[in-house]
Amino acid sequence: MDSTASTSLASLSSLWDEVFGTQPDPDLWVVIATMVAALAAIVPHGVWRVSRNAVTIAHEGGHGLVALLTGRSLSGIRLHSDTSGLTVSRGKPTGIGMILTAAAGYTAPPLLGLGGAALLGAGHITLLLWVATALLIAMLVMIRNAYGALTVILTGGTFLLVSWLAGPQVQAAFAYAVVWFLLLGGVRPAFELQAKRTRGGAGDSDADQLSRLTHVPAGLWLFLFHAVSLCSLMGGGRWLLGL
């Protein structure tokens, strides 16, 4: 009994140290290579049509998380094959809770990237992978369509496999690539929204909903989206590059 208990405690202690301990930073060339890989998944339009699904997961997850944090009831999340998404929450149709929920979508991917960059800058590579996996599992519970469930399962499964089976160098490269993708990929959607609104489209976008809720022009909300994404990229990039 004592031997079994000691072994269990030792295993838990080892797991704790592995998750919450620090890991060595990868070489600078790895950091730059993962940045280039992230750009390759974002810049080409054909590739972006697929990779944008990951940004949509973060976007809708941001809506859902802030809805819960502000006391709203989260009914469900849907992710669609055209990379659009829908998060439905119940509560007061106006007020600070609704405003924060609506503002969380476009700001979530870059802010998640910034938080991830802070963890990586502090050497917490394994912790970042585990936190991301936990968030994806929590999000899966609220998915309400088959395509959305498949997308989240594949994404979460990838994080889980890397966390459990990959070596330290692969984990580091994967974590840096993911964070670069969130930081860089978080910039493009706001410009896409701006382009759609210039052509007279996207009349029910997050910026337009926020405009109706706050009586502040949608253009100012677009400016906020741009400011958050670009500032997150600059700050997160400095952490990742060790500047």
Residue pairs with C-beta under 8 A, 6 or more apart in sequence:
18 126
19 126
19 127
19 130
20 124
20 127
21 126
22 122
22 123
22 124
23 123
23 124
23 125
23 126
23 168
23 171
23 172
24 123
24 168
25 120
25 123
25 172
25 242
26 169
26 172
26 173
26 176
28 241
28 242
30 169
30 172
30 173
30 176
31 176
31 240
31 241
31 242
33 173
34 173
34 176
34 177
34 180
35 176
35 180
35 184
35 240
37 177
37 180
38 177
38 180
38 181
38 183
38 184
38 185
39 180
39 184
40 47
41 47
41 48
41 51
41 181
41 185
42 48
42 51
42 181
42 184
42 185
42 188
48 188
49 83
51 181
51 185
52 83
52 185
52 189
53 79
53 83
53 151
54 155
54 181
54 185
55 83
55 109
55 182
55 185
55 186
55 188
55 189
56 79
56 83
56 84
56 85
57 79
57 85
57 136
57 139
57 151
57 152
57 155
58 108
58 109
58 112
58 182
58 186
59 85
59 105
59 106
59 108
59 109
59 189
60 77
60 78
60 79
60 85
60 86
60 87
60 105
61 77
61 108
61 135
61 139
62 104
62 105
62 107
62 108
62 109
62 111
62 112
63 77
63 87
63 89
63 101
63 102
63 104
63 105
63 108
64 74
64 77
64 87
64 89
64 139
64 142
65 104
65 108
66 100
66 101
66 103
66 104
67 73
67 74
67 87
67 89
67 91
67 97
67 101
67 104
68 74
70 91
70 96
70 97
70 100
70 101
71 91
71 97
72 89
72 90
72 91
72 97
72 98
72 101
73 89
73 90
73 91
74 87
74 88
74 89
74 142
75 88
75 89
75 90
75 144
76 87
76 88
76 142
76 143
76 144
77 85
77 86
77 87
77 88
77 139
77 142
77 143
77 144
77 148
78 85
78 86
78 87
78 143
78 144
78 145
78 148
79 85
79 143
79 145
79 147
79 148
79 151
79 152
80 86
80 145
80 147
80 148
81 147
85 148
87 105
89 101
91 97
91 98
92 98
94 213
98 213
99 210
99 213
99 214
102 206
102 209
102 210
102 213
103 206
103 210
103 221
103 224
105 206
106 186
106 189
106 190
106 193
106 206
106 207
106 225
106 228
106 229
107 224
107 225
107 228
107 229
109 182
109 185
109 186
109 189
109 229
110 182
110 183
110 186
110 187
110 228
110 229
110 232
110 233
110 236
111 186
111 228
111 232
112 182
112 186
113 179
113 180
113 181
113 182
113 183
113 186
113 232
113 233
113 236
114 183
114 232
114 235
114 236
116 128
116 132
116 175
116 178
116 179
116 182
116 236
117 179
117 183
117 235
117 236
117 237
117 239
117 240
118 236
118 239
119 125
119 127
119 128
119 131
120 128
120 175
120 176
120 179
120 239
120 240
121 239
121 240
121 242
125 168
125 171
125 172
125 175
126 163
126 171
128 175
128 179
129 159
129 162
129 163
129 171
129 174
129 175
130 163
132 159
132 178
133 156
133 159
133 160
133 163
136 152
136 155
136 156
136 159
137 156
139 152
140 149
140 152
140 153
140 156
143 149
143 152
162 170
162 171
162 174
163 171
166 174
176 240
179 236
179 240
180 240
183 232
183 233
183 236
183 237
183 240
184 233
186 229
186 232
186 233
187 229
187 230
187 233
189 225
190 222
190 225
190 226
190 229
191 226
193 202
193 205
193 206
193 207
193 222
193 225
194 222
194 226
196 202
196 205
197 205
197 207
197 208
197 218
197 222
202 208
205 218
206 221
207 218
207 219
207 221
207 222
207 225
208 218
210 216
210 218
210 221
211 217
211 218
211 221
237 243
